[in-house]
């Protein structure tokens, strides 16, 4: 990364840490982002460096059940790009946080990917990631133990390493298929067991993710992109979760779309409307409004998600090629 790239990354990092201060989110097995197509590094380390001739920076914020204190919120920042003369190696890094009334979870992961060109013009990328997580449950603010020296109160914090792997098969701005296991290690939550009867969320658990997208021309100025994201979480009572997205790109700059999430059967659990804009100079904005059909909080069924990113060309061109992944 050059000096200009580092300055952009530092700016996004400052913004992210400022928003982290609100501390209003619930941990999840892996943050569910409606706009996952714009931040695939979080679900697959093989995505690092797959956007041709671009170093990409992305920040994201998701507020679930808007209007209720302590509702789930996801936030983070990521960067990835290619290095080397032949641009075969991709590097990425992301910092993400899940914050709740009791539970707080942060991940710092670094990704490495190696790309192998195929004869048909497509590319296979294999990736690994590794890093640290930090899990914190602020029990002392919510309960009054009978014994203030109860040793269970010493188990409010947990940290450790984790690793992930993935493979990503794609052709620039045409199609992509990926499979990944973002977290290979499972950690049991030591909080809320034995003497303290209080429910908190678990640290990250192993899950398997399959994703796919395809871009097709619809007339001169329009493109249609259907996408699918399939998660399998073995420890959940409903282990299969599906995201189906349909997007229309207008003049390769604007995007409007819809997303449907199925967590417990054929009937959708949530639906969303999406929109985004990417300037020829590389600045990106995205917004998603999601409505839950099975919200656990009566009257608070809407969620909001915002994405801000910036793509920097690795050459002297002022105009960046269109981007659909």
Phi, psi and omega in degrees: 000137178273181185298322180297317179298318181297322179295318178296316180299317180296322179297313179295325179295319178297316179299317181297314180295330177295316181288329178305332184297342181289332175051061185225055183215159179253134180291148178228169181300324169198130187313128179273111180248125177296327181265040183299335180298337181263002183210054185289347178301331181289338182249348182206113180293340179290350179287341184303125176077015183273348175276115190298130174058033183221138164257123191247133176242136182219133171240149186213153181211130178229128179242112182264147180052057184304134177106352180245134182291135179081008181290161183301141176216137176239144182205151179178183181213146180214160176211142176203155180188176180261150177226165180094162183296320182265001178058033179278337184260132175247138178236144179211160176210143173215148174239121184227150180221142172239124188232136182222178177302321179248327190251138176226131183223130180233142177234136170235111185233141177244134185245147174228132179224146176237130186254136180239111179293143177253163183294332181276007178094351177275172184225139172253126179241129177247133187225153174230152174220154178206153180175201184235150170240154175227123183241134185218132175237120186273069185293325187294341177278348187244339184228159175240099184290152177295326179242109182297345178261014179306123182298339179296334178290347176280354183258034179281344184237146178211134175216160180176176179275161170207163185218157178212167181211156179194166175226145187219118180250125187205161169230126189311123175058028178230303180203164177203145175221132181222151173223135184208159170232091187298328181231114182273339182255139174258140176236132175279144179277116181280353185271141176085017179248158177063252193281338181253116182262087180211141186263126173229167182276152180282156168297178183304142177239155180298135174214158183244130187235127175242130182225154178201147178213153177214135181249128179229146178285136174229086186083188185282324188249005185232146173226145181244132181229107169275145180221151179223135174231121182241124178246142173234117182243100188301329186276352183274152177292327171248087192287341184257126177234135186233133171244126177242124184234139174233124185233145174240125178259134182248118181053028175061019182236312181260149176223137170229146183195181178222151181226141178231131181246129178242112181254340189219021179152198182286327181286131181296140175272335181205149174231151184216153171249136184235152171208152179206163178217136175228120181281157177300342178275352174108355179284134184233138174228144176213148178217142177224134173249122184242138178241126181268132177270351183228036182300138177279353183242108184300130178086355181233079187249357184261146176230150181234141182222131182234137176233133174230128182217168179213126178254130180245123180293142179270012176226190186272004182291138177279336184252128178267143178297153178303153182226129180238000181229000000 
